[in-house]
Amino acid sequence: MSAPAFIEMLGFRPAPGVRLWRADLDACTDAGLTPPGADRGYADRDVLLQILARELGRPAASLNLARDEFGRPRLVGGSPIDFNMSRSDSEALIAVSSAGQVGVDVERVRPVIDVGVLVETQFSDEERAAWLGRDGTERDAAFLTVWTRKEACVKALGIGLRVPLAALDCGCLEDRRRVEVEVGDGRCDVEVVTVPIGDRSIAAVATTTFRDAERARRFFRWRVPSHTARAPRD
């Protein structure tokens, strides 16, 4: 089953058993996959179902999406794979994993409003120092590198914004890093890496074991999501 021209599998492999797909949502609408005038939420869903259908070898019409108690998308009836999706403008990035739970985030490179406030409140000391060491437009890319890595980690654990982002020390570099998340007297481990996808966007993917993801869900289930962490605005 071949993918449409506006959907491609990336050659970059962030971890064993993890595959990355990239899609152009505007091209998806132009190709008639999404009804004219529909918002990009429809395109998100249609592209995701197309990719999951190819991963599972099933017709897209046989797949139905729902959300769990944390708002994380899942397939109705269960699935042997985990998946996660992120969108910025018309670009979508989808991660599919057969070896654990996965999270992904993508952002178009752009100036970010209130970036100083976000760095002060949501970055670790190491991340803040690295960001302050950059000049001019390099700060925009450095900020989005850190932000996408944090978002990918939270999405891999599937707990929303219940963990303070400043507690996640994901680093300002594009290297692979193991991030420790405190859960009571224990911890969960998440591995994150920046995805090479060109100069216009910055993305990251994170992976964790199903066991650690379940431990995080049990611990954070009754904790109120943080309202101070929000997506960066342009």
C-alpha positions in Angstrom: 0.0 0.0 0.0 1.8 3.1 -1.2 1.5 6.5 0.5 0.2 9.6 -1.3 2.8 12.0 -2.5 2.1 14.4 0.4 2.9 11.8 3.0 6.5 10.5 3.4 8.3 8.2 5.8 11.5 9.8 7.0 14.8 7.9 6.9 15.8 9.1 10.3 15.2 6.4 13.0 15.1 7.9 16.5 15.0 4.6 18.3 14.5 0.9 17.5 11.0 0.2 16.5 10.1 3.9 15.9 9.2 5.3 12.5 8.6 8.9 11.6 6.1 10.2 8.9 5.8 13.7 7.6 2.8 15.2 5.8 1.8 18.4 4.1 -1.7 19.2 5.3 -2.4 21.8 2.6 -1.5 19.2 -0.1 -3.8 16.8 1.7 -6.7 19.2 1.2 -5.7 19.9 -2.4 -5.8 16.2 -3.1 -9.3 15.9 -1.9 -8.6 13.8 1.1 -10.1 16.5 3.3 -13.3 18.4 2.3 -12.7 22.0 1.0 -13.3 24.5 3.8 -12.7 22.0 6.6 -10.3 23.1 9.3 -7.0 21.4 9.7 -8.3 19.3 12.5 -10.0 17.2 9.8 -6.7 17.0 7.8 -4.9 15.9 11.0 -7.3 13.0 11.5 -7.4 11.9 7.9 -3.6 11.9 7.5 -3.1 10.1 10.8 -5.6 7.4 9.8 -3.9 7.0 6.4 -0.6 6.4 8.1 -1.9 4.0 10.7 -3.7 2.1 8.0 -0.4 1.6 6.2 1.4 0.6 9.5 -1.3 -1.9 10.4 -2.2 -3.2 6.9 -5.8 -2.3 7.4 -8.3 0.0 5.5 -8.4 3.5 7.0 -12.2 3.3 7.1 -11.9 0.4 9.6 -10.0 2.5 12.1 -11.6 4.8 14.7 -9.8 7.3 17.0 -10.7 8.2 20.6 -9.0 10.0 23.5 -7.9 8.5 26.9 -8.5 10.3 30.2 -5.4 12.5 29.6 -6.6 13.5 26.1 -4.1 11.3 24.3 -5.3 9.9 21.0 -5.7 6.1 20.7 -7.2 3.6 18.4 -10.6 2.2 19.5 -10.3 -1.5 20.2 -6.6 -1.4 21.0 -3.5 -1.6 18.7 -0.1 -3.3 18.7 1.5 0.1 18.0 1.7 3.4 19.8 1.5 6.7 17.9 1.6 10.5 18.4 1.2 13.5 16.1 2.2 17.1 16.0 1.3 19.9 13.6 2.7 23.4 13.0 1.1 25.4 10.2 0.7 22.9 7.3 3.4 20.5 8.4 2.5 17.4 10.4 4.9 14.9 12.0 3.7 11.5 13.1 5.7 9.0 15.2 4.7 5.3 15.3 6.3 2.9 17.7 6.1 -0.9 18.1 8.6 -0.9 21.0 7.2 1.5 23.6 5.3 4.8 24.0 6.3 7.7 21.8 5.8 11.5 21.7 6.6 14.0 19.0 6.5 17.8 18.6 7.2 20.1 15.6 7.4 23.9 15.4 8.0 26.2 12.5 11.1 28.4 13.1 9.8 31.9 13.9 10.2 34.7 16.5 8.3 33.7 19.7 6.2 36.2 21.7 7.0 36.4 25.4 10.0 34.2 24.9 11.8 35.6 27.9 8.9 34.8 30.2 8.8 31.2 28.9 12.5 30.7 29.3 12.4 32.1 32.9 9.4 29.9 34.0 9.7 26.7 31.9 13.4 26.1 31.3 15.8 24.4 33.7 18.9 26.3 34.9 21.1 24.6 32.3 18.7 25.3 29.4 18.3 28.9 30.4 22.0 29.4 30.6 22.5 27.8 27.1 19.7 30.0 25.6 21.2 33.2 27.1 24.5 32.2 25.5 23.0 32.5 22.0 22.8 35.6 20.0 20.0 37.2 17.9 18.0 34.8 15.7 19.9 31.8 17.1 17.8 32.3 20.2 14.6 31.5 18.4 16.0 28.2 17.1 17.5 27.4 20.5 14.2 28.1 22.3 12.2 25.9 19.9 14.8 23.1 20.2 14.3 23.0 23.9 10.5 23.4 23.7 10.0 20.7 21.2 12.1 18.3 23.3 10.1 19.1 26.4 6.7 18.7 24.6 7.9 15.4 23.1 8.8 14.0 26.5 5.5 15.0 28.1 3.6 13.5 25.1 5.5 10.3 25.3 4.5 9.8 28.9 0.9 10.7 28.0 0.2 12.9 31.0 -0.4 16.3 29.5 1.0 19.3 31.3 0.8 17.7 34.8 4.6 17.7 35.1 6.3 21.2 35.4 8.2 21.7 32.2 11.1 23.3 34.1 11.6 20.0 35.9 12.5 18.4 32.5 16.1 19.0 31.7 16.0 18.2 28.0 19.0 20.3 26.9 19.6 23.0 24.3 21.6 20.8 21.9 20.2 18.4 19.3 21.8 15.3 20.9 20.2 12.2 22.3 19.5 12.6 26.1 17.9 10.6 28.8 15.5 12.7 30.8 14.5 11.7 34.3 10.9 12.5 35.5 10.3 12.3 39.2 7.1 10.3 40.2 6.8 10.2 43.9 9.7 8.3 45.4 10.7 6.9 42.0 11.3 8.1 38.5 10.5 7.5 34.9 13.0 7.6 32.1 12.4 9.2 28.7 14.9 9.4 25.8 14.6 12.4 23.5 16.4 13.4 20.4 16.0 16.3 17.9 14.8 15.3 14.4 16.7 16.6 11.4 13.9 17.9 9.1 15.4 21.0 7.4 15.8 24.7 8.2 12.1 25.8 8.3 11.1 23.6 11.2 12.4 22.1 14.4 11.2 18.8 15.8 11.9 16.2 18.5 10.8 12.7 19.3 10.8 11.0 22.7 10.3 7.4 23.7 9.7 5.6 27.0 8.7 2.1 28.0 5.0 1.2 28.5 5.8 0.4 32.1 7.2 3.9 32.8 4.3 5.6 30.9 1.8 3.7 33.1 3.7 4.6 36.3 3.6 8.3 35.3 -0.2 8.0 34.5 -0.9 6.5 37.9 1.1 9.1 39.7 -0.2 12.2 37.8 -3.8 11.0 37.4 -5.2 13.3 40.1 -2.8 16.2 39.7 -4.2 19.3 38.1 -2.5 20.3 34.8 -0.2 23.3 34.9 -1.8 26.5 33.5 1.4 28.4 33.3 2.9 26.2 30.5 1.5 27.1 27.1 2.5 26.6 23.5 4.8 29.4 22.2 3.0 32.0 20.1 4.4 33.8 17.1 
